Amino acid sequence: MAAPVRGMAGSTSIGNTTSFQKKTRSKLVSIPGTRPSVQNGQLLVSSGVSSLDYVIGGGLAVGTLLLVEEDRYDSYSRMLLKYFLAEGVVCGHELFLASARDHPDDIMQELPSPIVDDVAGMKISEGQSQPSDPENPDTMKIAWRYQNQPKVQTALASSVRFGHYYDVSKTMEPELRQAAKCHSFYQLQEMPVATGSSPLPSPYHALLKSIQTVIRKEGFDGSTPQSKVRNVLRLGLHSLGSVLWGDDVCCKDNPAHCHALTTFLYILRGMLRTSLSVAMVTVPSHLIQNRAVMGRIIRLSDTAVALESFKGSEKETNPLYKDYHGLLHVRQLPRLNCLSCEVPDTKDLAFKLKRKQFTIERLHLPPDLSETVSRVSKTDLAAGCGSTATGNKHLDF
């Protein structure tokens, strides 16, 4: 039995590469804008925000669904959706955008402009050490034992070889945007479909039919060969669950269509699992009165994050949060090909919108150095050090 095994390993190995490593290589890795996951080998795409990719385990797995709970004014959740679509345009992925409030063409015109030069500059600064310039005598020289040490980063680390960076102060050029193949679904223009005994409202039913048609015709499910090269379909579904979709889950404590959105997500996940597609769905969770329904929506998603904006709240004027614009809550992380999900190193996350970029960082609050807190802390410390610290106090065991 040993001889055939050695012959098989020798026939499949190229350049001292074992047969096990040969099998891990997949043709899907050659798709632009994708990479395999280190944890489970799943094919990943970037969400468009490198710091968000770091939080959710490296990126969005193909065949999964990302749920984004909208902030109160739908400012930052809409921006995440535009980042997601812009990344698809830059990588050459096909897009599917559905909306019931704004026309999909209007959303596409607001996509941020990619920063091409910044990517190359960050590769040099983070991945390689720049050589010293002998012609510049003012160049700072440090000890050799410290020159290879990693730099201290206040923001979340991100891979510069995966994903792109964007300038939110500029919009994407029309030539680049029009080069991408985008399928749109505008609820106000679609004709209602007779659902019969279906529990889904007619807009949800029509949206599922439209997604299924695109997946089959474009060959993302493998039923028909794709025209050029294998590609990924990015689905962006904006503000599902709102009244404009014919759903009353945001209006009543006991809605008549309490299972409509959960049924839609259940069917959508079935389509994603059997196709080269990934979806980002935004939901106005602050309007859903029944928290049990919201809990089922989160459990039906592979990855779920919530955006809590400080705009219009007391935290907007709180000096503790002066450096941030809101908090990011990680509701659920995917469990793909493993028993447990990857736990992030920190749960205290905040986001800020700079002049040109949207970033997610660790929440760093300034220390409280008031005299009252210091006096109380010293008293408690003395009381806890034993009877030798204060003679009048005794410890209870």
NORKA-V175837 format. One line per field, one symbol per residue. ss: DSSP state (A for helix, B for strand, O for the rest). phi: phi as a letter, one per 30 degrees, with the letter a starting at -180 (. if undefined). burial: b if it has 24 or more other C-alpha atoms within 12 Angstrom, else e. Layout:
ss->???
phi->???
burial->???
This chain:
ss->OAAAAAAAAAAAOOOOOOAAAAAAOOAAAAOOOBBBOOOOOOBBBOOOOAAAAAAOOOOBBOOOBBBBBOOOOOOAAAAAAAAAAAAAAAAOOBBBBBBOOOOAAAAAOOOBBBBAAAAAAAAAAAAOOOOOOOOOOOOOOOOOOOOOOOOOOOBOOOOOOOOOBBBBBBBOOAAAAAAOOBBBBBOOOOOOOOOOOOOOOAAAAAAAAAAAAAAAAOOOOOOOOOOOOOOOBBBBBBBBOOAAAOOOOOOOOOOOOOOAAAAAAAAAAAAAAOOOBBBBBBBOAAAOOOAAAAAAAAAOOOBBBBBBBOOOOAAAOOAAAOOOOBBBBBBBOOOOOOOOOOOOOOOOBBBBBOOOOBBBBBOOOOOOOOAAAAAAAAAAAAAOOOOOOOOOOOOOO
phi->.ddddddddddcdbiicddddddddbddddddibaddddbiddcbddjcdddeddcjjkcddjbbcccddddchcddddddddddddddddiddbbcbacccdedddddcddddcddddddddddcdbcdddcddcddddcbdddcdcddddbddddbddcbibcbcddbcdddddddddcbcbbcddcdddcdcicddddeddddddddddddddddidcidbdddcbdbccccccchdjddddiccdccbdbddcdcddddddddddddddcadbbbcccbdddcdddddddddddddcdbbbbccdddicdddcdddcdcbclccccdacdcchadbcddddbccbbbbcddbbcbcbddccddccddddddddddddddcdjdddbddcbccc
burial->eeeeeeeeeeeeeeeeeeeeeeeeeeeeeebbbbbbbeeeebbbbbbbbbbbbbbbbbbbbbbbbbbbbbbbebbbbbbbbbbbbbbbbbbbbbbbbbbbbbebeebbebbbbbbeeeeeeeeeeeeeeeeeeeeeeeeeeeeeeeeeeeeeeeebbbbbebbbbbbbeebbeeeebeebbbbbbbbeeeeeeeeeeeebbbbbbbbbbbbbebbbebbbbeeeeeeeebbbbbbbbbbbbbbbbbbbbbeeeeeebbbbbbbbbbbbbbbbbebbbbbbbbbbbbbbeeeebbeebbbbbbbbbbbbbbbeeeeeeeeebebbbbbbbbbbbbebeeeeebeeeeeebbbbbeeebbbbbbbeeeeeeeeeeeeeeeeeeeeeeeeeeeeeeeeee
